[in-house]
Amino acid sequence: MLKDIAAIIAGQSPESKYYNTNGEGIPFFQGKADFGALYPNIRTYCSQPIRIAEKDDILLSVRAPVGPTNLSPGKVCIGRGLTAIRPGSSIRLKYLLYFFRYYEAQLQKSGTGTTFKAITQNVIKNIEVPVPSLDEQERIVSKIEELFSKLDASVAELKTAKEKLKVYRQAVLKEAFASAMQTGVVEISEIVDDIRIGPFGTALHKADYISGGIPVINPQHISGLSINANTKVTISREKAAELASYRLEENDIIMGRRGEMGRVAPVTNAEAGWICGTGSIIFRLKPEYDAFFYAQILSAPNIVHYLEDNATGTTMKNLNENIVKHIPVPKITRELQKDIVSNLEAQSSVCDSIEQTIDISLQQAEALRQSILKQAFEGRLI
């Protein structure tokens, strides 16, 4: 049992008045939210700690979620979301840490609770841990780390390839943008019938939101040139009728005007009738201009830089109509717009396929990591 080979210290949260972010006292960790790859990120300190973990104690998340682990970076205060595990003389630290990372999925099943899962100290104390000789523990750890090192190198290559793919996508878009711009540049106000900022907060309150109604599209619902509605951020048909002037129409473009610049998407028939949120802007294009083409243009690095340079505000960047109406865009025929979009979609399809392959490989790498740990603690890692 774990209680026979390690000291177990249950976390306990001090009163919040003892928390601070100016370095007074010792680092304070509440739970998984603070975890990094191996050591937690220090964000909060505590001047009156109650439960303390020492350097390289294993920090086990015991609630929301159950199972993840980190190592203590030094003398720290631990809250009720954590338990510190201090290996005794019969077990090596890394061996026990790898055991917990192998055992994480099984430990999660021991969690109870309706609002969020948690495990009791009794469950932790009675975890059965295989304890071979110290020499064998060291051999197992050495083999795990040898295999993990090779796996980490492969994962790093995959992540590098994914970053290069991202750069390539931007280069393709930039090239298309530059090519289109050679035909002539105008301000976007010349190719639209209307530019409209979403309704003021006084017209749309939090209390107006319901589930399963007409979607309201704010910046967080716009990504990857697509609109991803949230079924909980919707309004009734009656409220939508009040906000009819903010209704999206097919071939509109919607852009997020707050926070991260460059979130933009064309409006298709599927989203027609939805409502532009307070944090978004509608561009109603003239009929001869294609939303799919100009959404690509508005998401290009050149335009994103323009928006970032001109947005107002310090805490959060904001766009207004006066800023966006001057966005420089190409003025080209509908036929050429479609040709460029077709070329972009063909190259994007290839990129999507490669990215999907990379993501699958990354998932397989994580599964292989768990397989290595499983073999190690089932005595099959030679």
C-alpha positions in Angstrom: 0.0 0.0 0.0 1.1 3.6 -0.7 0.8 4.4 3.0 3.5 1.8 3.8 6.1 3.3 1.5 5.5 7.1 1.5 4.4 9.9 3.7 1.0 11.3 2.5 0.1 15.0 3.3 -3.4 16.1 2.5 -3.6 19.7 1.3 -5.6 22.3 3.2 -6.4 25.8 1.9 -5.6 28.8 4.2 -8.0 31.7 4.4 -7.9 33.8 1.2 -6.7 36.9 3.1 -3.3 35.2 3.3 -3.0 34.8 -0.5 -0.9 37.3 -2.5 0.9 37.7 -5.8 3.8 39.8 -4.6 6.0 37.0 -3.3 5.2 37.3 0.4 5.5 33.9 2.1 5.9 30.7 0.1 4.4 29.5 -3.2 0.8 28.3 -3.0 -0.7 25.7 -5.3 -4.4 24.9 -5.3 -4.6 22.1 -7.9 -4.1 21.0 -11.5 -4.6 24.6 -12.8 -1.1 25.4 -11.6 0.6 22.4 -13.2 3.2 22.5 -15.9 4.9 19.5 -17.6 6.9 18.6 -14.5 6.8 21.5 -12.1 3.9 23.9 -11.3 3.8 27.5 -12.4 4.1 29.8 -9.5 1.3 32.4 -9.6 0.2 32.8 -5.9 2.0 32.9 -2.6 0.7 32.3 1.0 1.9 34.1 4.1 0.2 31.8 6.5 0.6 28.2 5.1 -1.2 25.3 6.8 -0.1 22.2 4.8 3.4 22.2 3.3 5.1 20.1 0.7 8.9 19.9 0.4 11.1 19.9 -2.7 10.4 17.0 -5.1 7.4 15.7 -3.2 4.9 14.4 -5.7 1.9 16.7 -6.0 -1.2 14.7 -6.8 -4.4 16.4 -8.0 -7.2 14.9 -6.0 -10.2 16.9 -7.3 -11.4 18.4 -10.6 -9.5 16.5 -12.1 -8.3 13.4 -10.3 -4.9 12.0 -11.1 -2.5 14.5 -12.8 0.9 14.9 -11.1 3.7 17.4 -10.8 6.8 17.7 -8.5 7.1 20.3 -5.8 9.7 23.0 -6.9 10.6 23.6 -3.2 8.9 24.3 0.1 5.3 25.2 -0.9 1.9 25.5 0.6 -0.7 23.1 -0.9 -4.5 23.6 -1.0 -7.2 21.1 -0.7 -7.0 20.2 -4.4 -3.7 18.5 -3.9 -2.0 15.8 -1.8 1.7 15.7 -1.4 3.4 12.2 -1.5 6.9 11.9 -0.1 8.7 8.6 -1.0 10.3 6.6 1.7 13.6 4.8 1.6 12.2 1.7 -0.2 11.1 3.6 -3.3 12.7 5.9 -5.8 11.1 9.2 -6.6 11.0 8.9 -10.4 9.8 5.3 -10.1 6.8 6.4 -8.0 6.1 9.5 -10.2 6.0 7.3 -13.3 3.8 4.8 -11.5 1.3 7.6 -10.8 1.4 8.7 -14.4 0.7 5.1 -15.4 -2.1 4.8 -12.8 -3.8 8.1 -13.5 -6.6 6.7 -15.7 -7.4 4.1 -13.1 -7.3 6.6 -10.3 -9.8 8.8 -12.1 -12.3 6.0 -11.9 -12.1 6.1 -8.1 -13.4 9.7 -8.1 -16.8 10.4 -6.6 -19.1 13.4 -6.6 -21.7 15.0 -8.8 -20.5 18.6 -9.4 -16.8 17.5 -9.8 -14.9 14.3 -9.1 -12.6 13.9 -6.1 -10.9 11.1 -4.3 -10.5 10.6 -0.5 -7.4 10.2 1.5 -8.4 6.6 2.2 -8.3 5.8 -1.5 -4.9 7.4 -1.8 -3.4 5.6 1.2 -4.6 2.2 0.0 -3.3 2.4 -3.6 -1.3 -0.8 -4.3 2.1 0.0 -5.7 4.5 -2.7 -7.0 7.8 -2.3 -5.2 10.7 -4.3 -6.7 14.3 -3.9 -5.5 15.9 -0.4 -5.8 18.2 -1.7 -8.5 15.1 -2.9 -10.5 13.3 0.4 -9.9 16.3 2.2 -11.4 16.5 -0.1 -14.4 12.8 0.5 -15.1 13.1 4.3 -14.8 16.2 4.2 -17.0 14.4 2.2 -19.7 11.3 4.4 -19.5 13.4 7.5 -20.0 15.3 6.0 -22.8 12.1 5.3 -24.7 10.5 8.6 -23.7 13.6 10.4 -25.0 13.1 8.9 -28.5 9.4 9.6 -28.3 9.9 13.2 -27.3 12.3 13.7 -30.2 9.6 12.4 -32.6 6.9 14.6 -31.0 9.2 17.6 -31.3 9.6 16.9 -35.0 5.8 16.6 -35.5 5.2 19.9 -33.6 7.9 21.6 -35.7 6.2 20.3 -38.9 2.9 21.7 -37.7 4.4 25.1 -37.0 6.0 25.1 -40.5 2.6 24.2 -42.0 1.1 27.2 -40.2 3.8 29.4 -41.7 3.2 27.9 -45.1 -0.6 28.7 -44.8 0.2 32.3 -44.0 2.7 32.5 -46.9 0.1 31.1 -49.3 -2.5 33.7 -48.1 0.0 36.5 -48.2 1.0 35.6 -51.8 -2.7 35.5 -52.9 -3.3 38.8 -51.1 -0.3 40.4 -52.9 -1.3 39.1 -56.2 -4.9 40.4 -55.8 -3.6 43.8 -54.6 -1.7 44.3 -57.9 -5.1 44.7 -59.7 -5.9 47.8 -57.7 -6.5 48.7 -54.0 -9.5 50.4 -52.5 -10.8 51.0 -49.0 -13.3 48.3 -47.9 -16.0 51.0 -47.6 -16.1 51.1 -51.5 -17.2 47.4 -51.8 -19.8 47.2 -49.1 -23.3 48.5 -48.7 -23.0 48.7 -44.9 -20.6 48.3 -42.0 -22.4 47.8 -38.7 -21.1 47.4 -35.2 -23.0 44.9 -33.0 -25.7 46.2 -30.6 -24.7 48.2 -27.6 -24.8 46.5 -24.2 -28.0 48.4 -23.4 -29.8 46.6 -26.3 -28.6 43.1 -25.4 -28.2 42.1 -21.7 -26.9 38.9 -20.2 -30.4 38.2 -19.0 -31.6 38.0 -22.6 -29.6 34.8 -23.3 -31.4 31.5 -23.4 -30.5 28.0 -24.6 -31.6 26.7 -28.0 -32.7 30.1 -29.5 -31.3 32.3 -32.2 -27.4 32.3 -31.9 -25.6 35.5 -31.1 -22.1 35.6 -32.6 -19.3 37.2 -30.6 -15.6 37.1 -31.3 -15.1 33.8 -29.4 -17.5 32.1 -31.8 -15.3 33.0 -34.8 -12.3 30.9 -35.7 -10.6 29.3 -38.7 -12.8 31.3 -41.1 -15.8 29.6 -39.6 -18.7 30.6 -37.3 -19.0 28.2 -34.3 -22.2 29.0 -32.4 -22.7 28.3 -28.8 -26.2 26.9 -28.1 -26.2 28.6 -24.7 -25.5 32.1 -26.2 -28.8 32.5 -28.0 -31.8 34.7 -27.8 -35.6 34.3 -28.3 -37.2 34.9 -31.6 -38.9 38.0 -30.1 -35.6 39.4 -29.0 -34.1 38.6 -32.4 -36.9 40.6 -34.0 -36.0 43.6 -31.9 -32.4 43.3 -33.1 -33.4 42.7 -36.7 -30.9 45.4 -37.9 -28.1 43.2 -36.6 -29.3 40.1 -38.4 -26.6 38.3 -40.5 -27.3 37.7 -44.2 -25.7 35.2 -46.6 -22.6 36.7 -48.2 -22.0 39.0 -45.2 -18.6 38.9 -43.4 -18.5 39.0 -39.6 -15.4 40.1 -37.8 -14.5 40.1 -34.1 -13.8 43.7 -33.0 -12.4 43.0 -29.5 -9.3 41.2 -28.3 -7.5 39.0 -30.8 -7.4 40.7 -34.2 -8.2 38.8 -37.4 -11.1 36.6 -36.3 -13.3 36.7 -39.4 -15.7 34.4 -41.3 -18.1 34.5 -44.3 -21.8 34.1 -43.5 -23.3 31.2 -45.4 -27.0 30.3 -45.8 -26.7 28.1 -42.6 -25.9 31.2 -40.5 -28.3 33.6 -42.2 -30.7 35.0 -39.6 -28.3 34.7 -36.7 -27.5 37.9 -34.7 -24.2 39.9 -34.7 -23.1 40.2 -31.1 -21.9 43.3 -29.3 -18.2 42.3 -29.8 -18.5 41.8 -33.6 -18.9 43.8 -36.8 -20.9 43.1 -40.0 -19.6 43.9 -43.4 -22.5 43.7 -45.9 -20.8 43.2 -49.3 -22.2 44.5 -52.5 -23.5 41.6 -54.7 -20.5 41.5 -57.0 -18.1 40.7 -54.2 -17.7 37.3 -52.6 -17.6 36.8 -48.9 -15.4 33.7 -49.0 -12.8 35.6 -51.0 -12.8 38.8 -48.8 -12.9 36.8 -45.6 -9.6 35.2 -46.7 -8.2 38.7 -47.5 -9.3 40.1 -44.1 -7.6 37.3 -42.3 -4.3 37.8 -44.1 -1.3 38.8 -42.0 -1.1 42.2 -43.7 -4.7 43.1 -42.6 -4.2 41.6 -39.1 -1.2 43.9 -38.7 -3.2 46.9 -39.9 -5.9 46.1 -37.4 -3.4 45.6 -34.6 -1.7 48.9 -35.4 -4.9 50.9 -35.5 -7.0 49.2 -32.8 -7.7 51.4 -29.7 -7.4 50.4 -26.0 -4.7 49.2 -23.7 -6.3 46.4 -21.6 -8.2 45.0 -24.6 -7.9 46.1 -28.2 -11.0 47.4 -29.9 -12.1 48.3 -33.4 -14.7 50.8 -34.5 -16.3 51.7 -37.8 -13.9 54.5 -38.5 -11.0 52.1 -38.3 -12.4 49.3 -40.3 -13.9 51.3 -43.1 -10.3 52.2 -44.2 -9.1 48.6 -44.5 -7.3 48.3 -47.8 -8.6 45.5 -50.1 -8.3 44.5 -53.7 -11.1 45.5 -56.1 -11.3 42.7 -58.7 -13.9 40.9 -60.7 -16.2 38.2 -59.2 -14.6 35.7 -61.7 -11.1 36.4 -60.5 -12.3 36.3 -56.9 -13.6 32.7 -57.4 -10.4 31.6 -59.2 -8.3 32.8 -56.2 -10.6 31.2 -53.7 -10.6 27.9 -55.6 -6.7 27.9 -55.6 -6.6 28.8 -51.9 -9.1 26.0 -51.1 -7.1 23.4 -53.1 -3.9 24.3 -51.2 -5.8 24.5 -47.9 -7.2 21.0 -48.5 -3.7 19.6 -48.8 -2.6 21.4 -45.7 -5.6 20.1 -43.8 -4.8 16.6 -44.8 -1.2 16.9 -43.6 -2.3 18.6 -40.4 -4.8 15.8 -39.7 -2.0 13.2 -40.2 0.2 15.1 -37.8 -2.5 15.3 -35.2 -3.2 11.6 -35.5 0.5 10.9 -35.1 0.6 13.1 -31.9 -2.3 11.2 -30.5 -0.6 7.9 -31.2 2.6 9.2 -29.6 0.6 9.9 -26.4 -1.0 6.5 -26.5 2.5 5.0 -27.0 3.7 6.9 -23.9 0.9 5.3 -21.9 1.7 1.9 -23.4 5.4 2.2 -22.3 4.3 3.0 -18.7 1.8 0.1 -18.8 4.4 -2.4 -19.8 6.8 -1.0 -17.2 4.5 -1.5 -14.3 3.2 -4.9 -15.6 6.7 -6.3 -15.7 6.9 -6.5 -19.5 9.5 -3.7 -20.2 12.7 -5.5 -20.9 
